[in-house]
Amino acid sequence: MAELDQIVKAIEIASDPAQAPLHQQALDFLGTVQSNAESTWRLALTLFVDATPDGARTHSPQARFFALRVLEDFFENRLEPFDDESFRTIQQSLLSYIQSEYIYGSAEATAPYIRNKFSHTLTLFFLSSYISQWPTFFADLFSLIRAAQPSSSSETPTFNRHIIILFFHIVLEISGEVADQTLKAARAFNQARHVRDARVRDAVRERDAAGINEAVLTLVADGIEMIKKNGRTGSESPVDVVDLGIRTFSSYVGWIDINLTVTPTTVPLLFTLLADPSLPIRLATSAALSRIVGKGLKEPGDKLQLLKVLALGQVVDALETKTRAEKMQRTTADEGEETYREALGKLLNALGLELVKLIEESGNDAVVAEATVLLNQILPVVLRIMADEYDDTSNTIFPMLHALLLSYKRVKKLSPGPLDETKRSFLVSLLEATLTKAKWDEEFDPDDPDEDDVVEFEALRKELLTLLDSVQILDQELVTTAIHTLVRNTIEAYNSGVPVEWNDAELAVYLVYIFGEINKSGPKGRVAFCVAPNVEKEKKKLVDYSGYPLTPHGEMLLGLVQSSISSHPKRIVALQFFEAVSRYPDFFKVRKECIMPTLEAMIDVRGIHSADLNHRSRVFYLFYRFVREIRNEIPVDVVVNIGNSMRDLLNIEVQLPDADDSDSSTDVLAEAIKGSAFESQLYLYETVGSLCSLLFRTPDELTSVLLSFVKPLMAELSEDLQAFRSNGARDILSIVKVHHSIMALGNIAKGFPDYPNPIPPGYIPLPVNLFSEVAQAILVCLEAMSGFKDIREASRSAFTRILATTGPSITHLIPQLMTSLLTQFEPAELVDFLNFIGLLIHKLQEDLFSVLDELVGPLSAHITNFLAQPVTGTDDQRVNFETKKAYLTFLNAIMSSKIHSVFTSERNQSSFDALMESMLQIAADLSDAVCQRTALQFFVRVVTTWGQPAPANGSDSTSDLKPGLPGFEQYIYKRILPVVFQVPSSAAFNSKDPSHAQVLSEIGILLQCIVKTRGTEAYEYLLNVFLPSQGWPPASALDFSVNLYGPFWTLTTLIFTLFLSSSLAASVTAYLSDPNAAISYDFGLLSIAVPLVYSYGLALPTLLWVALRYLGVGEWSVVEAIALWGYSMFVWIPVSILAVLPFPSVRWGLVGIALGLSGFFLVRNVYPILATAEAKATRLLIIIIAALHLGLAIAFKVLFFSYYIIPPPSGDPIPNGPGTEIGSPGGDTTTSSAAAVETTVSAAAALRRMLFS
């Protein structure tokens, strides 16, 4: 017993706060005991059941609870039967405990958590022993339920309450373990346990399901009788027993025979309990009925019969009517009764879903007809539930409504036409309920909203929007008319002075706001708001849409703008108005007279000058968005006035947080910057830039107006900088104001359009000098305050925006910017800076060369040193990875641009080798597959750019490819190739790892690129020099080299063969059609052949190889995959040559032969690879491959092998009648014949392009 005493002592120490120093030691010991449950379970069993002579438990509740945990671990991991001695020991101990504690004792009254824990422990023991060792488990348990036999037959038998509750808990636990998918999904999957649980479930069904069900229903009925006799009050009220019994019944109805749970006895009992005065009983019964309704049955007829027997539609209808009447009589809300109405909604939802499923999937007309009748009967109740004032109740019915509308849409798709009257009547009622439900509650206070209420109502509106969208698809006119009528009536009532509640007004404006989202299938752009004829895309900008009649949406927007609803006393209405008008800027391009009234509303106290901060902040964004979208429509003569009306809102105001709430000045600075309303104010500064840019035709006025906005900010910037220099880092206010001023100046520049590249004719330059002064001022501030991260970020952001506007005019300031940014920086900022430079490369290209030439060397050295620093923690590892990834992206951006020569410039030649070596190290590092792939992609671009062979004497010098670096081919062979082969040869490389598989794919692409770029030279080097030096046998080296080079040669040859043969055939047929026709070449065919052949021959096998690697299939290399597809295409080369023959049947035959041979070759070689997969479904990929191959053959036939001889038109034997001139009588038909041929050839080429695109 010493070990038992040790465990008890350890538990006492772990539970005693006074012995904290020994806590960890005690916990470690207890953890060892629990982890070794296979050997310590006997101690745990003794610890749990031991009792004193007077029947009390020997050990503390804490110790006994720990004992149950050990027993749980032992039972849970036990998937094999116990030995006889262990089983008997456990069984007898647990039965003795139940008798002493639950029959003669208090059933753990002082520690109810132990009672619950014991139920689960006993359930786990049951799962381990029921099948072969304790088949009488339930019979033994039933024998304990009767507390005492009656003295005479006339007395009602009495039952032990404690055993009843234990029995119910055990059945609940068993159902959870063997049938609850949620619980199963929450634990780690174990195949052996899954099989064991399924066997237990089947055994219970066969042996004891009927007995369990009978016992549960008998005990429930007994509880109901006791309620009738003794009432519902008291410490041991039978209400709890009935509630738990129904929940137990509900737990197993889904996995035992429906004939046991749905009987002439159970159905009336459940309906009685569904209307019981006790709320828990009603809720439990509703859940049980929902599970019965949702139980799967094989035959649709059986399911329909079940639903007819239950007749839940009538029951729920009566209960909903009753509860709704009771709710109307109550003066205060009753949350319990509302919960019951939610339960009724869930029950009705379950019934509706099953009926819709029957209609959709049964395939039996009789079943569909009866199910449709039942469904139509419950629809009025569904609408009443949906219209409930409590959103939680309404939400319960949405899944059924979505399923029903989806069913309607499927029917409509199969049989287009108007809906039948029943469905249309339902849609009318549903639409009415939806629009009513979309309205805010009158009791909601929009001026002091509760954030949780707002979030919940917005979620409800999203659900309602989905319903509206579905109804609109079914009957567009119905929805459009309903919304249009509601909006028009509301606006007319408001304009005429009739009192309109704020929620009615808000709903009308909201419906205008969402109308475009509902009407997804309608036209887009300006024609969404006016009924205009179709116009070619190029001419749309020239059309005057103002004279066309408006669509319903256009009429609603026009009514909004012309009304005074934006002046509604409730700000929420005005805000919704601004949301609506800013969402549909194209309307204002149709009715330009609405622009000024809308701008006036946005500018005055209804909008950006509102007294409410939150309202004002949101309108700042909406105003910016509106101006940005319609700025080209704003009259230039009002631009200055609009800008002047905003000046009072452009003052930078800073409110510092209480310094006592922060740990340091840095915290105060961050809080002051992020906690202010300045973020929304930035939209106003950008709007200023947008408005000023409209004055571009008058540069002097533009400069003057822009200066009037910039000068105050520059002055404040200078003043705050001086204050900082005087007061130092403790002057938080000055630092924040400098930050805000820099951001404001940057956003003004952002409002201007981007600098064009290339510059179009007649381009009027912006005031670059002014922006240059701004940039220099920012640099001065940055140099003085570079120690503050927020200042560095603001400067980089502002520079990005100024550079986008001015182009190369201020690129000379970038080195100074880089110096200041990198003097003091946090590692994460380096990523942002690299992204910043990458963006400039994309925008400026050659204009950035001189700057990048000066920048790339020091920047690369800086980053290389940073990446070489030791990584000490998770955060450092993440920053290191992000920096490396951004650096590689930066280098790839340079190689993809027109300024890649910056790496080999005179300034950077000395660091070129170090750069390439660092990239080779990353390309060989298998610990970071993401960056490794990016580095390999870099070398693909490097080889393509610098590895080009020098042009031979007399060769065509007009090629787009420029000569590479002299001697770079030696670098490819001596440095890049070894790394390429080193990676897959590494012991750490695992081809079944998806990330490594992707790396191998990049390696294959790089090898292909080397061979493609260097041609025969690379092939011979691999075959004769490199592979033999790596110890490859000659046969293997030859096979690899051929597979690497051959497929590309085959595909390239096929491309030119297709082009030449189709062009030749077109010329032959043109000649045979008309000897005088000119020979022509359709170079469009070449642009079609290249992507078609390369995509099929290179991309498709690569993708298949990656997919198979991911699935762990075979030891197939990517080179073998590409080679297989390349060689399968060889047969198309002679076929394309023979297809010149002007015989359609011969060409079809040739295509069939090529399809058969190449397809057989692919299937014969690919299917054995697929057959090695463990999952047989993988073999079905061969069907996809065959379908794609067939598609390729059809594409070849249509695009390259389709041409016909068109004979010249002969004389018409029918004389021309008066007014009909068929042909040209007496004229030469050569011209018309040639024109016909030319037209036909052009049409065929156009057809090919159309089919390909």
Rosetta blueprint (number, residue, H / E / L):
1 M L
2 A H
3 E H
4 L H
5 D H
6 Q H
7 I H
8 V H
9 K H
10 A H
11 I H
12 E H
13 I H
14 A H
15 S H
16 D L
17 P H
18 A H
19 Q H
20 A H
21 P H
22 L H
23 H H
24 Q H
25 Q H
26 A H
27 L H
28 D H
29 F H
30 L H
31 G H
32 T H
33 V H
34 Q H
35 S H
36 N L
37 A H
38 E H
39 S H
40 T H
41 W H
42 R H
43 L H
44 A H
45 L H
46 T H
47 L H
48 F H
49 V H
50 D L
51 A E
52 T L
53 P L
54 D L
55 G L
56 A L
57 R E
58 T L
59 H L
60 S L
61 P H
62 Q H
63 A H
64 R H
65 F H
66 F H
67 A H
68 L H
69 R H
70 V H
71 L H
72 E H
73 D H
74 F H
75 F H
76 E H
77 N L
78 R L
79 L L
80 E L
81 P L
82 F L
83 D L
84 D H
85 E H
86 S H
87 F H
88 R H
89 T H
90 I H
91 Q H
92 Q H
93 S H
94 L H
95 L H
96 S H
97 Y H
98 I H
99 Q H
100 S H
101 E H
102 Y H
103 I H
104 Y L
105 G L
106 S L
107 A L
108 E L
109 A L
110 T L
111 A L
112 P H
113 Y H
114 I H
115 R H
116 N H
117 K H
118 F H
119 S H
120 H H
121 T H
122 L H
123 T H
124 L H
125 F H
126 F H
127 L H
128 S H
129 S H
130 Y L
131 I L
132 S L
133 Q L
134 W L
135 P L
136 T L
137 F H
138 F H
139 A H
140 D H
141 L H
142 F H
143 S H
144 L H
145 I H
146 R E
147 A E
148 A E
149 Q L
150 P L
151 S L
152 S L
153 S L
154 S L
155 E L
156 T L
157 P L
158 T E
159 F E
160 N L
161 R H
162 H H
163 I H
164 I H
165 I H
166 L H
167 F H
168 F H
169 H H
170 I H
171 V H
172 L H
173 E H
174 I H
175 S H
176 G H
177 E H
178 V H
179 A H
180 D L
181 Q H
182 T H
183 L H
184 K H
185 A H
186 A H
187 R L
188 A L
189 F L
190 N L
191 Q H
192 A H
193 R H
194 H H
195 V H
196 R H
197 D H
198 A H
199 R H
200 V H
201 R H
202 D H
203 A H
204 V H
205 R H
206 E H
207 R H
208 D L
209 A H
210 A H
211 G H
212 I H
213 N H
214 E H
215 A H
216 V H
217 L H
218 T H
219 L H
220 V H
221 A H
222 D H
223 G H
224 I H
225 E H
226 M H
227 I H
228 K H
229 K H
230 N H
231 G L
232 R L
233 T L
234 G L
235 S L
236 E L
237 S L
238 P H
239 V H
240 D H
241 V H
242 V H
243 D H
244 L H
245 G H
246 I H
247 R H
248 T H
249 F H
250 S H
251 S H
252 Y H
253 V L
254 G L
255 W L
256 I L
257 D L
258 I H
259 N H
260 L H
261 T H
262 V L
263 T L
264 P L
265 T L
266 T H
267 V H
268 P H
269 L H
270 L H
271 F H
272 T H
273 L H
274 L H
275 A L
276 D L
277 P L
278 S L
279 L H
280 P H
281 I H
282 R H
283 L H
284 A H
285 T H
286 S H
287 A H
288 A H
289 L H
290 S H
291 R H
292 I H
293 V H
294 G H
295 K L
296 G L
297 L L
298 K L
299 E L
300 P H
301 G H
302 D H
303 K H
304 L H
305 Q H
306 L H
307 L H
308 K H
309 V H
310 L H
311 A L
312 L H
313 G H
314 Q H
315 V H
316 V H
317 D H
318 A H
319 L H
320 E H
321 T H
322 K H
323 T H
324 R H
325 A H
326 E H
327 K H
328 M H
329 Q H
330 R L
331 T L
332 T L
333 A L
334 D L
335 E H
336 G H
337 E H
338 E H
339 T H
340 Y H
341 R H
342 E H
343 A H
344 L H
345 G H
346 K H
347 L H
348 L H
349 N H
350 A H
351 L H
352 G H
353 L H
354 E H
355 L H
356 V H
357 K H
358 L H
359 I H
360 E H
361 E H
362 S L
363 G L
364 N L
365 D H
366 A H
367 V H
368 V H
369 A H
370 E H
371 A H
372 T H
373 V H
374 L H
375 L H
376 N H
377 Q H
378 I H
379 L H
380 P H
381 V H
382 V H
383 L H
384 R H
385 I H
386 M H
387 A L
388 D L
389 E L
390 Y L
391 D H
392 D H
393 T H
394 S H
395 N H
396 T L
397 I L
398 F H
399 P H
400 M H
401 L H
402 H H
403 A H
404 L H
405 L H
406 L H
407 S H
408 Y H
409 K H
410 R H
411 V H
412 K H
413 K H
414 L H
415 S L
416 P L
417 G L
418 P L
419 L L
420 D L
421 E H
422 T H
423 K H
424 R H
425 S H
426 F H
427 L H
428 V H
429 S H
430 L H
431 L H
432 E H
433 A H
434 T H
435 L H
436 T H
437 K H
438 A L
439 K L
440 W L
441 D L
442 E L
443 E L
444 F L
445 D L
446 P L
447 D L
448 D L
449 P L
450 D L
451 E H
452 D H
453 D H
454 V H
455 V H
456 E H
457 F H
458 E H
459 A H
460 L H
461 R H
462 K H
463 E H
464 L H
465 L H
466 T H
467 L H
468 L H
469 D H
470 S H
471 V H
472 Q H
473 I H
474 L H
475 D L
476 Q H
477 E H
478 L H
479 V H
480 T H
481 T H
482 A H
483 I H
484 H H
485 T H
486 L H
487 V H
488 R H
489 N H
490 T H
491 I H
492 E H
493 A H
494 Y H
495 N H
496 S L
497 G L
498 V L
499 P L
500 V L
501 E L
502 W H
503 N H
504 D H
505 A H
506 E H
507 L H
508 A H
509 V H
510 Y H
511 L H
512 V H
513 Y H
514 I H
515 F H
516 G H
517 E H
518 I H
519 N L
520 K L
521 S L
522 G L
523 P L
524 K L
525 G H
526 R H
527 V H
528 A H
529 F L
530 C E
531 V L
532 A L
533 P L
534 N L
535 V L
536 E L
537 K H
538 E H
539 K H
540 K H
541 K H
542 L H
543 V L
544 D L
545 Y H
546 S H
547 G H
548 Y L
549 P L
550 L E
551 T L
552 P H
553 H H
554 G H
555 E H
556 M H
557 L H
558 L H
559 G H
560 L H
561 V H
562 Q H
563 S L
564 S L
565 I H
566 S H
567 S H
568 H L
569 P L
570 K L
571 R H
572 I H
573 V H
574 A H
575 L H
576 Q H
577 F H
578 F H
579 E H
580 A H
581 V H
582 S H
583 R H
584 Y L
585 P H
586 D H
587 F H
588 F H
589 K H
590 V H
591 R L
592 K H
593 E H
594 C H
595 I H
596 M H
597 P H
598 T H
599 L H
600 E H
601 A H
602 M H
603 I H
604 D L
605 V L
606 R L
607 G L
608 I L
609 H L
610 S L
611 A L
612 D L
613 L H
614 N H
615 H H
616 R H
617 S H
618 R H
619 V H
620 F H
621 Y H
622 L H
623 F H
624 Y H
625 R H
626 F H
627 V H
628 R H
629 E H
630 I H
631 R H
632 N H
633 E H
634 I L
635 P L
636 V H
637 D H
638 V H
639 V H
640 V H
641 N H
642 I H
643 G H
644 N H
645 S H
646 M H
647 R H
648 D H
649 L H
650 L L
651 N L
652 I L
653 E L
654 V L
655 Q L
656 L L
657 P L
658 D L
659 A H
660 D H
661 D H
662 S L
663 D L
664 S L
665 S H
666 T H
667 D H
668 V H
669 L H
670 A H
671 E H
672 A H
673 I H
674 K H
675 G L
676 S L
677 A L
678 F H
679 E H
680 S H
681 Q H
682 L H
683 Y H
684 L H
685 Y H
686 E H
687 T H
688 V H
689 G H
690 S H
691 L H
692 C H
693 S H
694 L L
695 L L
696 F L
697 R L
698 T L
699 P H
700 D H
701 E H
702 L H
703 T H
704 S H
705 V H
706 L H
707 L H
708 S H
709 F H
710 V H
711 K H
712 P H
713 L H
714 M H
715 A H
716 E H
717 L H
718 S H
719 E H
720 D H
721 L H
722 Q H
723 A H
724 F H
725 R H
726 S H
727 N H
728 G H
729 A H
730 R H
731 D L
732 I H
733 L H
734 S H
735 I H
736 V H
737 K H
738 V H
739 H H
740 H H
741 S H
742 I H
743 M H
744 A H
745 L H
746 G H
747 N H
748 I H
749 A H
750 K H
751 G L
752 F L
753 P L
754 D L
755 Y L
756 P L
757 N L
758 P L
759 I L
760 P L
761 P L
762 G L
763 Y L
764 I L
765 P L
766 L L
767 P L
768 V H
769 N H
770 L H
771 F H
772 S H
773 E H
774 V H
775 A H
776 Q H
777 A H
778 I H
779 L H
780 V H
781 C H
782 L H
783 E H
784 A H
785 M L
786 S L
787 G L
788 F L
789 K H
790 D H
791 I H
792 R H
793 E H
794 A H
795 S H
796 R H
797 S H
798 A H
799 F H
800 T H
801 R H
802 I H
803 L H
804 A H
805 T H
806 T H
807 G H
808 P H
809 S H
810 I H
811 T H
812 H H
813 L H
814 I H
815 P H
816 Q H
817 L H
818 M H
819 T H
820 S H
821 L H
822 L H
823 T H
824 Q L
825 F L
826 E L
827 P H
828 A H
829 E H
830 L H
831 V H
832 D H
833 F H
834 L H
835 N H
836 F H
837 I H
838 G H
839 L H
840 L H
841 I H
842 H H
843 K H
844 L H
845 Q H
846 E H
847 D H
848 L H
849 F H
850 S H
851 V H
852 L H
853 D H
854 E H
855 L H
856 V H
857 G H
858 P H
859 L H
860 S H
861 A H
862 H H
863 I H
864 T H
865 N H
866 F H
867 L H
868 A H
869 Q L
870 P L
871 V L
872 T L
873 G L
874 T H
875 D H
876 D H
877 Q H
878 R H
879 V H
880 N H
881 F H
882 E H
883 T H
884 K H
885 K H
886 A H
887 Y H
888 L H
889 T H
890 F H
891 L H
892 N H
893 A H
894 I H
895 M H
896 S H
897 S L
898 K L
899 I L
900 H H
901 S H
902 V H
903 F H
904 T H
905 S L
906 E L
907 R L
908 N L
909 Q H
910 S H
911 S H
912 F H
913 D H
914 A H
915 L H
916 M H
917 E H
918 S H
919 M H
920 L H
921 Q H
922 I H
923 A H
924 A L
925 D L
926 L L
927 S L
928 D L
929 A H
930 V H
931 C H
932 Q H
933 R H
934 T H
935 A H
936 L H
937 Q H
938 F H
939 F H
940 V H
941 R H
942 V H
943 V H
944 T H
945 T H
946 W H
947 G L
948 Q L
949 P L
950 A L
951 P L
952 A L
953 N L
954 G L
955 S L
956 D L
957 S L
958 T L
959 S L
960 D L
961 L L
962 K L
963 P L
964 G L
965 L L
966 P L
967 G L
968 F H
969 E H
970 Q H
971 Y H
972 I H
973 Y H
974 K H
975 R H
976 I H
977 L H
978 P H
979 V H
980 V H
981 F H
982 Q H
983 V H
984 P H
985 S H
986 S L
987 A L
988 A L
989 F L
990 N L
991 S L
992 K L
993 D L
994 P H
995 S H
996 H H
997 A H
998 Q H
999 V H
1000 L H
1001 S H
1002 E H
1003 I H
1004 G H
1005 I H
1006 L H
1007 L H
1008 Q H
1009 C H
1010 I H
1011 V H
1012 K H
1013 T H
1014 R H
1015 G L
1016 T H
1017 E H
1018 A H
1019 Y H
1020 E H
1021 Y H
1022 L H
1023 L H
1024 N H
1025 V H
1026 F H
1027 L H
1028 P H
1029 S H
1030 Q L
1031 G L
1032 W L
1033 P L
1034 P H
1035 A H
1036 S H
1037 A H
1038 L H
1039 D H
1040 F H
1041 S H
1042 V H
1043 N H
1044 L H
1045 Y H
1046 G H
1047 P H
1048 F H
1049 W H
1050 T H
1051 L H
1052 T H
1053 T H
1054 L H
1055 I H
1056 F H
1057 T H
1058 L H
1059 F H
1060 L H
1061 S H
1062 S H
1063 S H
1064 L H
1065 A H
1066 A H
1067 S H
1068 V H
1069 T H
1070 A H
1071 Y H
1072 L H
1073 S H
1074 D L
1075 P L
1076 N L
1077 A L
1078 A L
1079 I L
1080 S L
1081 Y L
1082 D L
1083 F L
1084 G H
1085 L H
1086 L H
1087 S H
1088 I H
1089 A H
1090 V H
1091 P H
1092 L H
1093 V H
1094 Y H
1095 S H
1096 Y H
1097 G H
1098 L H
1099 A H
1100 L H
1101 P H
1102 T H
1103 L H
1104 L H
1105 W H
1106 V H
1107 A H
1108 L H
1109 R H
1110 Y H
1111 L L
1112 G L
1113 V L
1114 G L
1115 E L
1116 W L
1117 S L
1118 V H
1119 V H
1120 E H
1121 A H
1122 I H
1123 A H
1124 L H
1125 W H
1126 G H
1127 Y H
1128 S H
1129 M L
1130 F L
1131 V L
1132 W H
1133 I H
1134 P H
1135 V H
1136 S H
1137 I H
1138 L H
1139 A L
1140 V L
1141 L L
1142 P L
1143 F L
1144 P H
1145 S H
1146 V H
1147 R H
1148 W H
1149 G H
1150 L H
1151 V H
1152 G H
1153 I H
1154 A H
1155 L H
1156 G H
1157 L H
1158 S H
1159 G H
1160 F H
1161 F H
1162 L H
1163 V H
1164 R H
1165 N H
1166 V H
1167 Y H
1168 P H
1169 I H
1170 L H
1171 A H
1172 T L
1173 A L
1174 E L
1175 A L
1176 K H
1177 A H
1178 T H
1179 R H
1180 L H
1181 L H
1182 I H
1183 I H
1184 I H
1185 I H
1186 A H
1187 A H
1188 L H
1189 H H
1190 L H
1191 G H
1192 L H
1193 A H
1194 I H
1195 A H
1196 F H
1197 K H
1198 V H
1199 L H
1200 F H
1201 F L
1202 S L
1203 Y L
1204 Y L
1205 I L
1206 I L
1207 P L
1208 P L
1209 P L
1210 S L
1211 G L
1212 D L
1213 P L
1214 I L
1215 P L
1216 N L
1217 G L
1218 P L
1219 G L
1220 T L
1221 E L
1222 I L
1223 G L
1224 S L
1225 P L
1226 G L
1227 G L
1228 D L
1229 T L
1230 T H
1231 T H
1232 S H
1233 S H
1234 A H
1235 A H
1236 A H
1237 V H
1238 E H
1239 T H
1240 T H
1241 V H
1242 S H
1243 A H
1244 A H
1245 A H
1246 A H
1247 L H
1248 R H
1249 R H
1250 M H
1251 L H
1252 F H
1253 S L
